[in-house]
Amino acid sequence: MLRSLYTYKGTHARTLGFQAGERFVEVGTSRDPNWLHVMSERGIIGYVPKNYVTNDETDAVAMLEFIDGCLEATHLNASERGGNYSRGEQEALQKLVDLRQKWHARCPPATAPGKRPAPPPPQRSASQLSTESLSSLGGSGLPSPNLPGTPRLPSLPPSVSSSSLAREEQQQQQQPQPQQQQQQGASVAETTTSFMARGDSLVQEESSGSSEGHDTSIGYESEMRSDVESGVQASIKSLVSQVPEGYLRTLVEEVRSNASISFTASHQVVEIVLKSLGSVLPALNPLCLHVLASKESKTDGSEESWQHSVDGCRLVALLEELRACKDDEQQRSWALHEDEHTIASHLTDLLDLLNTGDLEACRRVLALDDFRPLLTLVQYYQMETRWPLRRMLLQVFGAVCQMSAANISYLSASVFPVELAREMLESTCSEEQLQYISLVLGMVLCMGDTLPYPHFSVMNESFLLLLLDGIEHYNEHPDTEQLAELYLTLVLAFNLQYTTPSFSCVSPTTTLSNGMEAVGEEGKTGVRTTEETKLSKAEGDMENVLIRLLGQREHTKHFTEKLLLLFNREEDPLAMFEHEPRPPNSILKMMRDMYSTRATASIFYTNDERVVCDIIIRQLTDLPADDKRRNEYLHLLWGLVEAGGWQEHQHRCQEVSTCCSNILAEEEPVALKDQALIQRLIDSYPRFFSDDN
């Protein structure tokens, strides 16, 4: 016998709804292990979830009484339908008969339940049965539940137990016969009415099973879930079409305003909740994904969209406060600087907002009126003389550079980098100040934006010599080694202002009849097109001042060591941000520029040059044909052969030749540019790269 542990509401035609404490008997098998095919004590057949019921240990007498009640309830249910038994009821009756014989054998004769007179048939007014249909119950050829000496008990409500039934029988025997018959008739009528309360959907489902056959192989849990999900999915599609554009930002703003947390944290909370909801409820996953992928509406893309953002409005208010401080000449002239605490508070809030606030809103606010807010910050930095406030302003500028490439382009074209370079040239700056200033200046120059010509009046040879001297000087002390690395970053950033020549060494040329020019220098010959010659001449007019100063220096030990270390690790100190378009690799460009002249190529020791050759071979072997860096390494190989000392030591000459041959054998169209460069290199130096070598 099974007993329900919890209340369950059946949502499918073949499932049973029940309250906690109801009893069942298993009458069939189910291929779905999560469901049991049972009959309730009211004679109703269906499926119940397995985890809602438990086995209830009982004695043989109680089990027989329960089976008899199920048999009686089944017959009464059939009588309500005109004496028709469904296929499922027929199988259940046979199962109950077998179970009763089994349990009756276990029951001792002395304890077997006594006979009771069979209840009278239900009244016509309740069941609308005819005399013929009632008589067909015994002669229809169905499996008969009638056993010798086995009385059949009327069906009982779930609240009636066997003990209460015994007390009721004793009271009925003491009552007069007419009164007893009247109560029996009322009991039968009540039982019949309770059985008629069953839904028509289950009757029709079971009746159809009598003609089609009872199939228990259906996964009823999957069937119910499919029915529910089909309706939910239709609703979800309707909801998806109703989600407004940019609704994700609206949700984030709601969380931000109610939870008082940063925009970044609010965005993460909303994203986690939506993803978790879509994972737990797969039917809602399309809606959650649609919200996560919702782009900004057309109004959100306008310049005034920051007005709908809490962070945008707050940023405008803070910038206005700083503008007022900048324009307050009276406060700036006081010796006591009573506004320092107020300005520091504004700058702290501004820095926190730029780091954790709504990125899009902050970008639009800073870009208002052709980046006038940035101009205000630059002007205030020029006016402010107090280092604590200038340091906070430098931190703000660092956050501004991290936000977008457009901010960097504006700052590099403003007077801001000139102001920073002028500070570095002053001998009054401490090492802490130099670290802050050089770091922010490197951020401003890291994208390689072309600087206005007036900037070079301050960022001149004196400034470059300061950087080169600082690299050698500050590397001598471990405490200042970080400052030396920042100076190296500035040298690499400044070198992005110059274009690397297509060919390393410019030499006398002679024009050939086919429009090509033969290049000769110290017994070496090469071929150069007329267009390339014009390009080289144009590039020759733009002298790389940094390369010229490096060629004139006597001590570059730490500079070359740091440069080769970064070259081997493939690290670029200027790769600070993920902004697009990405600037050229500053290390690879510096190496190419160093090998563009013999003066700078001779700076490297022979062992250093061999290391450079090893790195080139490694990269040419590993990089695919569609990687643009491979062409850069081929140009560097050309400079190594032409301007360096490779022709003397010929380090790993055979492997270099093999790499070139492998590239020439490639069939991809993207390799044509590399193959043309290698072919020109072989034509220029056949004795090193010929097939016989």
C-alpha positions as CSV (number, residue, x, y, z in Angstrom):
1,M,0.0,0.0,0.0
2,L,1.2,3.5,-0.8
3,R,0.5,6.6,1.2
4,S,0.9,10.2,0.0
5,L,3.4,12.4,1.9
6,Y,2.4,15.8,0.4
7,T,-0.5,17.4,-1.4
8,Y,-0.3,17.3,-5.2
9,K,-2.5,19.0,-7.7
10,G,-2.8,16.9,-10.9
11,T,-2.2,19.1,-14.0
12,H,-2.6,16.4,-16.6
13,A,-5.5,14.2,-17.6
14,R,-3.8,11.0,-16.6
15,T,-2.4,12.2,-13.3
16,L,-4.2,12.1,-9.9
17,G,-4.6,15.0,-7.5
18,F,-4.5,14.1,-3.9
19,Q,-4.1,15.4,-0.3
20,A,-1.5,14.3,2.2
21,G,-2.3,11.0,3.8
22,E,-4.3,9.4,1.0
23,R,-3.7,5.8,0.2
24,F,-3.1,4.0,-3.1
25,V,-2.4,0.6,-4.5
26,E,-0.2,0.0,-7.5
27,V,-2.1,-1.6,-10.4
28,G,0.3,-1.3,-13.4
29,T,3.8,-0.6,-14.5
30,S,5.3,2.6,-15.8
31,R,8.3,3.0,-18.0
32,D,8.9,6.4,-16.5
33,P,10.7,5.8,-13.2
34,N,9.5,9.1,-11.8
35,W,5.8,8.1,-11.9
36,L,3.7,5.2,-10.5
37,H,0.5,3.7,-12.0
38,V,-1.9,3.4,-9.1
39,M,-5.6,3.3,-8.1
40,S,-6.8,5.5,-5.3
41,E,-9.2,4.4,-2.6
42,R,-12.0,6.1,-4.6
43,G,-11.3,3.8,-7.5
44,I,-9.7,6.4,-9.7
45,I,-6.8,5.2,-11.9
46,G,-3.9,7.4,-12.8
47,Y,-0.3,8.4,-12.3
48,V,1.3,9.9,-9.2
49,P,4.8,11.3,-8.8
50,K,7.0,8.7,-7.1
51,N,8.7,11.2,-4.8
52,Y,5.3,12.2,-3.3
53,V,4.4,8.8,-1.9
54,T,5.9,6.2,0.3
55,N,5.3,2.5,1.1
56,D,3.0,2.1,4.0
57,E,3.4,-1.2,6.0
58,T,0.1,-2.6,7.0
59,D,-1.4,-6.0,8.1
60,A,-3.3,-8.4,5.9
61,V,-6.8,-7.5,7.2
62,A,-6.4,-3.7,6.6
63,M,-5.0,-4.5,3.1
64,L,-8.0,-6.7,2.3
65,E,-10.4,-4.0,3.4
66,F,-8.6,-1.5,1.2
67,I,-8.6,-3.7,-1.8
68,D,-12.3,-4.5,-1.3
69,G,-13.0,-0.7,-1.2
70,C,-11.1,-0.2,-4.4
71,L,-13.1,-3.0,-6.1
72,E,-16.4,-1.6,-5.0
73,A,-15.4,2.0,-6.0
74,T,-14.4,0.7,-9.5
75,H,-17.8,-1.0,-10.0
76,L,-19.6,2.1,-8.9
77,N,-17.6,4.3,-11.3
78,A,-18.4,1.9,-14.1
79,S,-22.1,1.9,-13.2
80,E,-22.2,5.7,-13.5
81,R,-21.2,5.3,-17.1
82,G,-23.8,2.7,-17.9
83,G,-21.8,-0.3,-16.9
84,N,-18.9,0.3,-19.3
85,Y,-15.4,-0.6,-18.1
86,S,-12.5,1.0,-19.7
87,R,-9.4,-1.0,-20.7
88,G,-7.5,0.5,-17.8
89,E,-10.3,-0.5,-15.3
90,Q,-10.4,-4.0,-16.7
91,E,-6.6,-4.4,-16.1
92,A,-6.9,-2.8,-12.7
93,L,-9.7,-5.1,-11.6
94,Q,-7.7,-8.2,-12.6
95,K,-4.7,-6.8,-10.7
96,L,-6.9,-6.2,-7.6
97,V,-8.3,-9.7,-7.8
98,D,-4.8,-11.2,-7.9
99,L,-3.7,-8.9,-5.0
100,R,-6.7,-9.9,-3.0
101,Q,-6.0,-13.6,-3.4
102,K,-2.4,-13.0,-2.5
103,W,-3.3,-11.1,0.7
104,H,-6.2,-13.4,1.6
105,A,-3.8,-16.3,1.7
106,R,-1.7,-14.5,4.2
107,C,-4.6,-13.7,6.5
108,P,-5.5,-16.4,9.1
109,P,-9.1,-17.6,8.9
110,A,-9.9,-16.4,12.4
111,T,-8.9,-12.8,11.6
112,A,-10.5,-12.7,8.1
113,P,-13.0,-9.9,7.8
114,G,-16.6,-11.0,8.2
115,K,-19.4,-10.9,5.7
116,R,-21.6,-7.9,5.3
117,P,-24.6,-7.6,3.1
118,A,-23.9,-6.1,-0.3
119,P,-25.0,-2.5,-0.6
120,P,-28.1,-1.8,-2.7
121,P,-27.5,-0.4,-6.2
122,P,-27.5,3.3,-6.6
123,Q,-30.8,5.0,-7.2
124,R,-31.9,5.9,-10.7
125,S,-32.1,9.5,-9.9
126,A,-28.4,9.6,-9.1
127,S,-26.9,7.3,-11.8
128,Q,-29.6,7.1,-14.4
129,L,-29.1,3.4,-14.8
130,S,-31.5,1.0,-16.3
131,T,-32.4,-2.5,-15.1
132,E,-30.7,-4.0,-18.1
133,S,-27.4,-2.2,-17.5
134,L,-27.4,-3.3,-13.8
135,S,-28.0,-6.9,-14.7
136,S,-25.2,-6.8,-17.2
137,L,-22.6,-6.3,-14.4
138,G,-22.7,-10.0,-13.7
139,G,-23.0,-11.4,-17.2
140,S,-20.9,-9.2,-19.3
141,G,-18.0,-11.6,-19.5
142,L,-15.6,-9.3,-17.6
143,P,-13.2,-10.6,-14.9
144,S,-15.5,-11.3,-11.9
145,P,-14.2,-10.1,-8.6
146,N,-16.6,-12.4,-6.8
147,L,-14.8,-14.9,-4.5
148,P,-16.3,-17.5,-2.2
149,G,-16.8,-16.1,1.3
150,T,-15.6,-12.7,0.3
151,P,-18.0,-9.8,1.1
152,R,-17.6,-6.5,-0.8
153,L,-17.5,-3.3,1.3
154,P,-18.9,0.0,0.1
155,S,-16.3,2.7,-0.8
156,L,-15.3,5.0,2.0
157,P,-14.3,8.6,2.0
158,P,-10.6,9.2,2.8
159,S,-11.4,10.4,6.3
160,V,-13.1,7.1,7.3
161,S,-10.9,4.4,8.9
162,S,-11.6,0.7,9.4
163,S,-12.2,1.1,13.1
164,S,-14.8,3.8,12.7
165,L,-16.5,1.5,10.1
166,A,-16.7,-1.2,12.7
167,R,-18.3,1.1,15.3
168,E,-20.8,2.2,12.6
169,E,-21.7,-1.4,11.9
170,Q,-22.5,-2.1,15.5
171,Q,-24.7,1.0,15.7
172,Q,-26.5,0.0,12.6
173,Q,-27.3,-3.5,13.9
174,Q,-28.9,-2.0,17.1
175,Q,-31.1,0.3,15.0
176,P,-34.5,-0.7,13.5
177,Q,-34.3,-2.3,10.1
178,P,-36.1,0.5,8.1
179,Q,-33.8,3.1,9.6
180,Q,-30.7,1.0,8.8
181,Q,-31.8,0.6,5.2
182,Q,-32.4,4.3,4.9
183,Q,-28.9,5.1,6.2
184,Q,-27.4,2.5,3.8
185,G,-29.3,4.1,0.9
186,A,-28.0,7.5,1.9
187,S,-24.5,6.1,2.2
188,V,-24.6,4.7,-1.2
189,A,-26.0,7.9,-2.7
190,E,-23.3,9.9,-1.0
191,T,-20.6,7.5,-2.3
192,T,-22.0,7.7,-5.8
193,T,-22.1,11.5,-5.7
194,S,-18.4,11.6,-4.6
195,F,-17.4,9.3,-7.4
196,M,-19.3,11.5,-9.9
197,A,-17.2,14.5,-8.8
198,R,-14.3,13.1,-10.9
199,G,-13.5,15.3,-13.9
200,D,-14.8,14.4,-17.3
201,S,-11.3,14.8,-18.8
202,L,-10.0,11.7,-17.0
203,V,-13.1,9.6,-17.9
204,Q,-12.7,10.5,-21.6
205,E,-9.0,9.8,-21.5
206,E,-9.5,6.4,-19.9
207,S,-12.4,5.6,-22.2
208,S,-10.3,6.3,-25.2
209,G,-7.7,4.0,-23.8
210,S,-10.2,1.2,-23.9
211,S,-10.3,1.3,-27.7
212,E,-6.7,2.3,-28.4
213,G,-5.0,0.2,-25.7
214,H,-3.5,1.3,-22.5
215,D,0.1,2.5,-23.2
216,T,2.3,3.2,-20.3
217,S,5.5,3.9,-22.3
218,I,4.7,7.6,-22.6
219,G,6.9,9.8,-20.6
220,Y,4.2,11.7,-18.8
221,E,6.5,14.1,-17.1
222,S,7.9,15.1,-20.5
223,E,4.4,15.3,-22.0
224,M,3.2,17.7,-19.2
225,R,6.3,19.8,-19.4
226,S,5.9,20.0,-23.2
227,D,2.3,21.2,-22.9
228,V,3.3,23.8,-20.3
229,E,6.3,25.0,-22.2
230,S,4.4,25.4,-25.5
231,G,2.0,27.8,-23.8
232,V,4.8,29.6,-22.0
233,Q,6.9,30.0,-25.1
234,A,4.0,31.6,-26.9
235,S,3.7,34.1,-24.1
236,I,7.5,34.7,-24.0
237,K,7.5,35.5,-27.7
238,S,4.8,38.1,-27.1
239,L,6.8,39.5,-24.1
240,V,10.0,39.7,-26.1
241,S,8.3,41.9,-28.7
242,Q,7.2,44.2,-25.9
243,V,10.6,44.7,-24.3
244,P,11.7,48.3,-25.0
245,E,15.0,49.1,-26.6
246,G,17.8,49.6,-24.1
247,Y,15.9,48.0,-21.3
248,L,19.0,46.6,-19.9
249,R,20.3,50.1,-19.0
250,T,16.9,50.8,-17.4
251,L,17.2,47.8,-15.2
252,V,20.8,48.7,-14.2
253,E,19.7,52.2,-13.4
254,E,16.9,50.9,-11.2
255,V,19.3,48.7,-9.3
256,R,21.8,51.5,-9.0
257,S,19.3,54.0,-7.6
258,N,17.7,51.5,-5.1
259,A,20.8,49.6,-3.9
260,S,23.2,52.6,-3.9
261,I,26.0,50.7,-5.6
262,S,28.3,51.5,-8.5
263,F,27.1,51.1,-12.1
264,T,29.6,48.3,-12.7
265,A,28.3,46.4,-9.8
266,S,24.7,47.0,-10.8
267,H,25.3,45.8,-14.3
268,Q,27.0,42.7,-12.9
269,V,24.0,42.0,-10.6
270,V,21.5,42.4,-13.4
271,E,23.5,40.2,-15.7
272,I,23.9,37.4,-13.1
273,V,20.2,37.5,-12.2
274,L,19.1,37.3,-15.8
275,K,21.5,34.5,-16.7
276,S,20.5,32.5,-13.6
277,L,16.8,33.0,-14.3
278,G,17.3,31.8,-17.9
279,S,19.2,28.7,-16.6
280,V,16.7,27.7,-14.0
281,L,13.7,28.4,-16.2
282,P,14.6,27.5,-19.7
283,A,11.3,28.8,-21.1
284,L,12.3,32.3,-19.9
285,N,15.8,32.0,-21.4
286,P,14.8,33.7,-24.8
287,L,13.4,36.7,-22.9
288,C,16.5,36.9,-20.6
289,L,18.9,36.7,-23.6
290,H,16.9,39.4,-25.4
291,V,17.2,41.8,-22.5
292,L,20.9,41.1,-22.1
293,A,21.5,41.7,-25.8
294,S,19.2,44.7,-26.0
295,K,21.0,47.6,-27.5
296,E,20.5,51.2,-26.8
297,S,17.5,52.9,-28.3
298,K,17.7,55.7,-30.8
299,T,17.2,58.2,-28.1
300,D,19.9,56.6,-26.0
301,G,22.4,57.2,-28.8
302,S,21.8,60.9,-28.8
303,E,24.2,63.4,-27.2
304,E,21.6,64.2,-24.5
305,S,21.1,60.6,-23.4
306,W,23.4,61.2,-20.4
307,Q,20.5,63.2,-18.9
308,H,18.7,59.8,-18.3
309,S,21.7,58.5,-16.4
310,V,22.4,59.0,-12.7
311,D,26.1,58.9,-13.4
312,G,25.9,61.4,-16.3
313,C,24.1,64.0,-14.2
314,R,26.4,63.5,-11.3
315,L,29.5,63.9,-13.6
316,V,28.1,67.2,-15.0
317,A,27.6,68.5,-11.5
318,L,31.1,67.6,-10.4
319,L,32.6,69.2,-13.6
320,E,30.6,72.3,-12.9
321,E,32.0,72.5,-9.4
322,L,35.6,72.1,-10.7
323,R,34.9,74.8,-13.3
324,A,33.8,77.1,-10.6
325,C,36.9,76.4,-8.6
326,K,39.0,77.2,-11.7
327,D,37.3,80.5,-12.3
328,D,37.5,81.5,-8.6
329,E,40.6,83.7,-8.9
330,Q,40.1,85.1,-5.4
331,Q,40.3,81.6,-3.8
332,R,43.4,80.7,-5.9
333,S,45.2,83.9,-4.8
334,W,44.8,83.2,-1.1
335,A,47.8,81.9,0.7
336,L,45.8,79.6,3.0
337,H,44.1,77.8,0.2
338,E,41.0,77.2,2.2
339,D,39.3,75.4,-0.8
340,E,41.8,72.5,-0.9
341,H,39.6,70.2,1.1
342,T,36.5,70.9,-1.1
343,I,38.4,70.5,-4.3
344,A,40.0,67.3,-3.1
345,S,36.5,66.0,-2.2
346,H,35.3,66.8,-5.7
347,L,38.3,65.2,-7.4
348,T,37.8,62.0,-5.3
349,D,34.2,61.8,-6.3
350,L,35.1,62.4,-9.9
351,L,37.7,59.7,-9.9
352,D,35.4,57.2,-8.3
353,L,32.7,58.0,-10.9
354,L,35.0,57.6,-13.8
355,N,36.3,54.3,-12.6
356,T,33.0,52.7,-11.5
357,G,30.2,54.7,-13.2
358,D,28.3,54.3,-16.4
359,L,31.0,54.3,-19.1
360,E,28.8,55.4,-22.0
361,A,27.2,58.2,-20.1
362,C,30.6,59.5,-18.9
363,R,32.0,59.3,-22.4
364,R,29.2,61.4,-23.8
365,V,29.5,64.0,-21.0
366,L,33.2,64.4,-21.6
367,A,32.6,64.8,-25.3
368,L,30.1,67.6,-24.9
369,D,30.8,70.8,-26.8
370,D,33.9,69.3,-28.6
371,F,35.4,68.0,-25.3
372,R,35.0,71.2,-23.4
373,P,34.9,69.3,-20.1
374,L,38.4,67.9,-20.9
375,L,39.6,71.4,-21.8
376,T,38.4,72.6,-18.4
377,L,40.4,69.9,-16.6
378,V,43.5,70.7,-18.6
379,Q,43.2,74.4,-17.8
380,Y,42.6,73.7,-14.2
381,Y,45.7,71.5,-14.1
382,Q,47.8,74.4,-15.6
383,M,46.5,76.8,-12.9
384,E,46.8,74.5,-9.9
385,T,50.1,74.6,-8.1
386,R,49.5,72.3,-5.1
387,W,51.0,68.9,-5.7
388,P,48.3,66.9,-3.8
389,L,45.6,68.3,-6.1
390,R,47.8,68.0,-9.2
391,R,48.4,64.3,-8.3
392,M,44.7,63.7,-8.0
393,L,44.2,65.5,-11.3
394,L,46.8,63.1,-12.9
395,Q,44.8,60.2,-11.6
396,V,41.7,61.6,-13.2
397,F,43.5,62.0,-16.5
398,G,44.6,58.4,-16.3
399,A,41.0,57.3,-15.9
400,V,39.9,59.6,-18.8
401,C,42.5,57.9,-21.1
402,Q,41.3,54.5,-20.1
403,M,37.7,55.4,-21.2
404,S,38.2,55.9,-24.9
405,A,40.7,56.5,-27.7
406,A,38.8,59.8,-28.5
407,N,39.8,61.2,-25.1
408,I,43.4,60.3,-25.8
409,S,43.4,61.9,-29.2
410,Y,42.0,65.2,-27.7
411,L,44.5,65.3,-24.9
412,S,47.5,64.5,-27.2
413,A,46.5,67.5,-29.4
414,S,46.0,69.8,-26.4
415,V,48.6,71.6,-24.4
416,F,48.5,68.9,-21.8
417,P,51.5,66.8,-23.0
418,V,53.5,70.0,-23.4
419,E,52.7,70.9,-19.8
420,L,53.8,67.4,-18.6
421,A,57.0,67.5,-20.6
422,R,57.8,71.0,-19.2
423,E,57.4,69.7,-15.7
424,M,59.8,66.8,-16.3
425,L,62.4,69.2,-17.7
426,E,62.3,71.2,-14.4
427,S,64.8,70.0,-11.9
428,T,62.4,70.7,-9.0
429,C,60.3,67.5,-9.5
430,S,60.7,64.7,-7.0
431,E,60.9,61.1,-8.1
432,E,57.3,60.5,-7.0
433,Q,56.2,63.4,-9.2
434,L,58.2,62.1,-12.1
435,Q,56.6,58.7,-11.8
436,Y,53.1,60.2,-11.9
437,I,53.9,62.6,-14.7
438,S,55.7,60.1,-16.9
439,L,53.0,57.5,-16.5
440,V,50.2,59.8,-17.6
441,L,52.3,61.2,-20.4
442,G,52.9,57.7,-21.7
443,M,49.1,57.1,-21.6
444,V,48.5,60.2,-23.7
445,L,51.1,59.2,-26.3
446,C,50.5,55.4,-26.3
447,M,48.1,55.5,-29.3
448,G,50.7,57.1,-31.6
449,D,48.5,60.1,-32.5
450,T,50.4,62.7,-34.5
451,L,51.4,65.5,-32.2
452,P,51.0,69.1,-33.4
453,Y,54.2,70.7,-34.6
454,P,54.4,73.3,-31.8
455,H,54.7,70.4,-29.3
456,F,58.2,69.6,-30.6
457,S,59.4,73.0,-29.4
458,V,59.3,71.6,-25.8
459,M,59.5,67.9,-26.6
460,N,62.8,68.4,-28.4
461,E,66.3,66.9,-28.3
462,S,66.7,68.1,-24.7
463,F,63.6,66.2,-23.6
464,L,64.7,63.0,-25.5
465,L,68.2,63.2,-23.9
466,L,66.6,63.6,-20.5
467,L,64.7,60.3,-21.1
468,L,67.8,58.4,-22.4
469,D,69.9,59.6,-19.6
470,G,67.2,58.7,-17.1
471,I,67.0,55.2,-18.4
472,E,70.7,54.6,-17.8
473,H,70.8,56.5,-14.5
474,Y,67.7,55.2,-12.7
475,N,68.5,51.6,-13.6
476,E,71.5,51.8,-11.4
477,H,69.3,51.8,-8.3
478,P,66.6,49.2,-7.6
479,D,64.4,51.8,-5.9
480,T,64.2,53.9,-9.1
481,E,64.1,51.1,-11.6
482,Q,60.4,51.6,-12.2
483,L,61.0,55.2,-13.2
484,A,63.6,54.0,-15.7
485,E,60.9,51.7,-17.2
486,L,58.5,54.6,-17.5
487,Y,61.1,56.6,-19.3
488,L,61.6,53.7,-21.7
489,T,57.9,53.7,-22.3
490,L,58.1,57.4,-23.2
491,V,61.0,56.8,-25.6
492,L,59.0,54.0,-27.4
493,A,55.9,56.3,-27.5
494,F,57.8,59.2,-28.9
495,N,59.3,56.9,-31.6
496,L,55.8,56.2,-32.9
497,Q,55.8,59.8,-34.2
498,Y,58.3,58.8,-36.9
499,T,57.7,56.5,-39.9
500,T,59.9,53.5,-40.4
501,P,61.6,53.6,-43.8
502,S,60.7,50.7,-46.2
503,F,64.3,50.0,-46.9
504,S,67.0,50.1,-44.3
505,C,69.9,51.9,-46.0
506,V,69.6,54.6,-48.6
507,S,72.4,54.2,-51.1
508,P,73.2,55.5,-54.6
509,T,70.9,54.1,-57.2
510,T,70.9,53.6,-61.0
511,T,67.7,53.4,-63.0
512,L,67.2,50.3,-65.1
513,S,65.5,50.1,-68.4
514,N,62.4,48.4,-66.9
515,G,61.7,51.2,-64.5
516,M,63.6,49.5,-61.6
517,E,66.6,50.9,-59.8
518,A,69.6,48.9,-58.9
519,V,70.9,49.7,-55.4
520,G,74.6,49.3,-54.8
521,E,76.6,49.8,-51.6
522,E,80.0,48.3,-50.8
523,G,79.7,45.6,-53.4
524,K,76.1,44.7,-52.6
525,T,73.4,45.0,-55.2
526,G,69.6,45.1,-54.9
527,V,66.5,46.1,-56.8
528,R,64.1,48.9,-55.9
529,T,61.1,50.2,-57.7
530,T,60.8,53.8,-58.6
531,E,57.8,54.2,-56.2
532,E,59.8,52.8,-53.3
533,T,62.6,55.2,-54.1
534,K,60.3,58.2,-54.0
535,L,58.9,56.9,-50.7
536,S,62.4,56.5,-49.2
537,K,63.3,60.0,-50.3
538,A,60.1,61.4,-48.7
539,E,60.9,59.5,-45.5
540,G,64.5,60.7,-45.6
541,D,63.2,64.3,-45.2
542,M,61.5,63.4,-41.9
543,E,64.5,62.6,-39.8
544,N,64.0,60.4,-36.8
545,V,65.7,62.5,-34.1
546,L,65.5,59.8,-31.6
547,I,67.5,57.3,-33.8
548,R,70.0,60.0,-34.5
549,L,70.6,60.7,-30.8
550,L,70.9,57.0,-30.1
551,G,73.5,56.6,-32.8
552,Q,75.5,59.4,-31.2
553,R,75.4,58.0,-27.6
554,E,78.3,56.1,-26.1
555,H,76.3,54.4,-23.2
556,T,73.1,52.6,-24.0
557,K,73.7,49.4,-22.0
558,H,70.4,49.4,-20.0
559,F,68.4,50.7,-22.9
560,T,69.5,47.8,-25.2
561,E,69.1,45.2,-22.4
562,K,65.5,46.3,-21.6
563,L,64.7,46.5,-25.3
564,L,65.9,43.0,-26.1
565,L,64.1,41.6,-23.0
566,L,60.8,43.0,-24.1
567,F,61.5,41.9,-27.7
568,N,62.1,38.3,-26.6
569,R,59.0,38.3,-24.4
570,E,56.8,40.0,-27.1
571,E,55.6,42.5,-24.6
572,D,54.7,46.0,-25.6
573,P,54.7,48.6,-22.7
574,L,52.3,50.8,-24.8
575,A,49.6,48.2,-25.0
576,M,47.9,49.7,-22.0
577,F,44.3,49.8,-23.4
578,E,42.1,47.9,-25.7
579,H,41.2,50.9,-27.8
580,E,40.8,50.7,-31.6
581,P,42.5,51.2,-33.9
582,R,45.5,49.5,-32.3
583,P,48.8,51.3,-32.7
584,P,51.9,49.5,-34.1
585,N,53.9,47.3,-31.8
586,S,56.3,49.8,-30.4
587,I,59.1,47.3,-29.6
588,L,59.1,45.8,-33.1
589,K,59.1,49.2,-34.6
590,M,62.0,50.3,-32.4
591,M,64.0,47.2,-33.4
592,R,63.3,48.0,-37.1
593,D,64.3,51.6,-36.6
594,M,67.5,50.5,-34.8
595,Y,68.5,48.4,-37.7
596,S,67.7,51.1,-40.2
597,T,71.2,52.7,-39.8
598,R,74.6,51.1,-39.2
599,A,75.2,53.6,-36.4
600,T,72.3,52.3,-34.3
601,A,72.7,48.7,-35.4
602,S,76.3,48.7,-34.1
603,I,75.0,49.5,-30.6
604,F,74.1,45.8,-30.2
605,Y,76.8,43.4,-29.2
606,T,77.5,40.3,-31.3
607,N,75.8,38.0,-28.8
608,D,72.8,40.4,-28.7
609,E,72.5,40.3,-32.4
610,R,72.6,36.5,-32.4
611,V,69.7,36.5,-29.9
612,V,67.8,38.8,-32.3
613,C,68.5,36.3,-35.1
614,D,67.2,33.5,-32.9
615,I,64.0,35.4,-32.2
616,I,63.4,36.2,-35.9
617,I,63.8,32.5,-36.8
618,R,61.3,31.5,-34.1
619,Q,58.8,34.0,-35.2
620,L,59.1,33.2,-38.9
621,T,58.6,29.5,-38.1
622,D,55.6,30.0,-35.7
623,L,53.6,32.9,-37.3
624,P,51.0,32.0,-39.9
625,A,50.8,33.6,-43.3
626,D,47.9,35.9,-42.4
627,D,49.7,37.4,-39.4
628,K,50.9,40.9,-40.3
629,R,53.8,40.6,-37.8
630,R,55.6,38.1,-40.0
631,N,56.2,40.8,-42.6
632,E,57.6,43.0,-39.8
633,Y,60.0,40.3,-38.8
634,L,61.1,39.9,-42.5
635,H,61.8,43.6,-42.7
636,L,63.8,43.3,-39.5
637,L,65.7,40.3,-41.0
638,W,66.6,42.5,-44.0
639,G,67.9,45.2,-41.7
640,L,69.9,42.6,-39.7
641,V,71.6,41.4,-42.9
642,E,72.1,44.8,-44.5
643,A,72.9,47.1,-41.6
644,G,73.9,44.7,-38.8
645,G,76.9,42.4,-38.5
646,W,75.1,39.2,-39.6
647,Q,77.1,38.9,-42.8
648,E,80.2,38.5,-40.6
649,H,79.0,35.8,-38.2
650,Q,76.2,34.4,-40.4
651,H,74.4,33.0,-37.3
652,R,72.2,30.0,-38.2
653,C,72.4,30.9,-41.9
654,Q,71.0,27.5,-43.0
655,E,67.9,27.9,-40.8
656,V,67.3,31.4,-42.0
657,S,67.5,30.1,-45.6
658,T,65.1,27.3,-44.7
659,C,62.5,29.7,-43.2
660,C,62.7,31.8,-46.4
661,S,62.3,28.7,-48.6
662,N,59.3,27.5,-46.6
663,I,57.5,30.9,-47.0
664,L,58.2,30.9,-50.7
665,A,56.6,27.4,-51.0
666,E,53.3,28.6,-49.4
667,E,50.3,28.8,-51.7
668,E,48.1,31.2,-49.8
669,P,47.4,34.5,-51.5
670,V,48.1,36.3,-48.2
671,A,51.7,35.2,-48.4
672,L,52.4,37.0,-51.7
673,K,53.6,40.1,-49.9
674,D,56.0,38.2,-47.7
675,Q,57.2,36.1,-50.7
676,A,58.0,39.3,-52.7
677,L,60.1,40.6,-49.9
678,I,62.0,37.4,-49.5
679,Q,62.6,37.2,-53.2
680,R,64.1,40.6,-53.2
681,L,66.3,39.7,-50.2
682,I,67.5,36.6,-52.1
683,D,68.2,38.6,-55.2
684,S,70.2,41.1,-53.2
685,Y,72.2,38.5,-51.3
686,P,72.3,35.3,-53.3
687,R,75.4,34.0,-51.7
688,F,73.6,33.7,-48.3
689,F,70.2,32.5,-49.5
690,S,70.8,30.4,-52.6
691,D,69.5,26.9,-52.8
692,D,73.1,25.6,-52.9
693,N,74.0,27.2,-49.7
